[in-house]
């Protein structure tokens, strides 16, 4: 099985222009992400940055990071990942979309997607979730009072297949039994692995009703009958932060890595 980790990296950003090249502990955010991909890889894995910007391409060239130039018209990181795959000479069986602004992603989370695809090759999409403790659930509830659209939760069946994702906290819990250390709430971590044919199918689908309402692209897959297999991962005390969306996020990441 051949795996390709694609790292979409866009220079333009309304909130934080140039963030892939912003320095985090003296090294570009994008370079941190590339290191995550390398640590998760094996001999059957290739890694490419996908970008439409010459500044990012020049950075990759200077740092011996493989890259693919893609169209500036790519609407999302998923579209950019598919555009990059089309340019590769050897087509992978499994594609991981690892965003170029996610430098604190634990490498074992990425590795878990590859290992899960090996054991569940019929899944269209594979994505990680983490089961929240009661304290973490309370923290998420408090956080959503200020920023209601931060943090995505998921419901899954007994086999780990995703039933739904929402920016609301699901499921609602009528009676909380806190004798167990973990709550029944799973928080989604926005890394996706796709079977190649499934990514091609997904890209061809029109945006869906609930996707537009919630702003969650994975709902397009569920609304069209595609299967999303989750894999439960554990931060094990590591910072539960992956994405850099603003200069304030960068400062927070610096503090977490200090």
N, C-alpha and C positions, 0 to 999 in steps of 0.2 A: 504494500500500500504506500503510495506516494502522497505526502502532505505538503501543502504550500501555506506558509504563514505570510499573509499580505498585511502590510502596515500602511493604511491610508494616511497621508500627511498633507494637509492643506495649509498654505501660508496665511491665506486670508481668513480672518475671524472677526466678527463684529465686536466681541467682548475682549479679545486678546490676540491682535494681529501678530503673526510670527511665532506663535507659542511653541511649535515643534522645535524651534531653534533657540528658545529661551533656555538660559542656563539654570540647572538644578544641581546644587552642590558642585558647581564647576564643570558640569557636563550637560550637553544639550538634552532636552526632554526626549527628543527622538532617539538619541543614542542610548538612553536608558531603556526605552522600549525595545530597541534592537537587541540589547543585552538580555532582556527578558525572553525574547524569542529564541535567541541562541541557547540559553540555558534550558529551554523546554524542548529543543530539537534533538533529533537523532539522525542517523546517516540517510534516512529516507525523507528528510525534511529540507525544503528550501525556504529561504526568507527573501522577500523583496519589499522595499518601500514603494508605494504607489503615490505619485504626486503629479501635479500639473505646473509646478513652480521651479524655475531655474535655480533659485537660491537654495531650495531643498536638494535639488539634483546635484548642485555643486558641493554641498555639504556631504552628501552621500559619496560622491567621487573622492573627496578629500579624506574620508574616513573608511574607504574600502567597503562600503555598504551597498549591496546590490539594489538597484532601483529600476522602476519602469515608469516612463512618462505616459500619462493618461490625459484625457480631454478635460478641459476646464468646465465642461458642461455636466460632469458627473454630479448628480444632485446630492448623493449621500456617500458615506464611506463604503456601504455595500455595493453601490453602483461602481465606485472606483475600484473596489476589489475585483469585481467581475471584469472590468475593463483591463485590469492588469493581467488577469488569467488568460484573456484572449491573446495577449502579447507573448506569453511564455511558449517556448518551443515544446517543452515537455508538459503535458497536461496532468495535473494532480488528480487523485481520487477524492481528496478531502482538503477543504480550504478553510483556514482560520482567519477571521477578520479581527485583527488586533489594532485598535486605534492608536494613532501616533501621538496622542496626548494622554496616554495611560501608563506613566512610568512606574507606578507603584504596584502594578499587577504582579502577584506572586507567580513565578514561573511554573510552579506545580499546578496552578489552575489551568494554564494553557496545556500543559502535559496531560492533564486529566481529560481534556477534550479528545486528544489523539488516542489515548488508551481506551476511552469509551467508544469511539468510532470503531476501533478494532473489534470490540465485543458486541457492538450494536450497529452493524453496517447498514441496516435498513432504515435507520432514522434519517429524516430529511435534514434536521438541524440539531446540533448539540450545544448546550449552553450551561454555564455553572450557576448554582444558587447556593446560598448559605442559610442555615436554619438559625433564626435569631433566638438568643436567650430572652428571658422576660425583661431584663434590664435593657437590652438592646432594642427590644420592641417598644418599651417606654420612651427610650431616647428618640426612636424614629417618630413616634406619635408627637412628641414635643417639637421635633424638627419640622414636621409637616404643618404645625400651627403657623410657622413663619414662611415656609417655602413648600406649599402643598404639592408641587409637581416635582419635587426631588425625591428620589428613592422609588424603585419599582418592586412590587411584591408579586409572588407567583403562587398558584395552587397547582399541585401535582398529584397524580394518582399513585397507587401502591407500587407501581413499577417505575416511577420517576418520570412518566410522560407528563408534559405540561398540559394543564387544562385551561389556564387563563393567566394573563398578566394584567396588572393594573397599577396606576399611580395612586389609587386608593389602597389602603391596607386590607388585603384579603387573606384568609376569610375573616368575616366578622366573628367575634367570639362572644357568645351569649354568656357563658359561665367559664371564668378563667380558673383552671386548676394549676396552681403554681407549685405544686409538690414536685413536678418534673422540672428540671433545670432549663429545658428548652421549650419555647412556645411553639404553636403549630404554624407560625408564619415564616415563610421563606423569602428572603430578599434576593432579587435577581442581580447578577453581575453581568454587565453588558459586553460579553465576549461571545462570539458566535463561530461555530464550526459547521460547514455545509458540505454535504455530498455534492459533487460537482453538478450533476444533473439537477439537483434540488436548487442550487444557487441559480442556475440558468432558468429554471421554472419561476423561481421567486422574482427575479429581475423582470420577467416578462409580464407579471401580474400588475394590474392597476392598483393604486393605493385603495385601501378598503375603508369601510364605514367606521369601525371602531378604532382602526389605526389613526384615522384623522382626528377622532374625538379625543383619544388619550395621548396621541403623539408617540405611539409605540409601534415601530415597524414590524416587530415580531407578530403582532396581531394579524397582519396581512397573511402570514403563513397559516395561522390557526383558522382564520375565516375562510381560507381556501382548502381546508382539509389536509394540510401538511402536518407532519408529526414533528414535535420538538421534544427531544429527550433531554432531561436535565441531569446534571451530575452534582451531587452535594459536595461542597468543598468547605474547608475550615481555615480561617485566617490565622489561627493558633497564636493569637496575641499580636500579629502584625497589623499595621495600620489598615483600617477598612476604608481606604481611599484609593481610587485608581486614576480617575480622570482629572486633568487640569483644564478648567474652563475660564479662569480669570487670573489676573496677577495676584489676587488674594489667595487663590488656590495654590499658586506656586509658592507663596510665602509659607502657607500651611504645610506643604510638602517638605520644604526646607526644614521646618521645625520638627517634623516627624522623622526625618532622616538624620537629624543632629545627634 
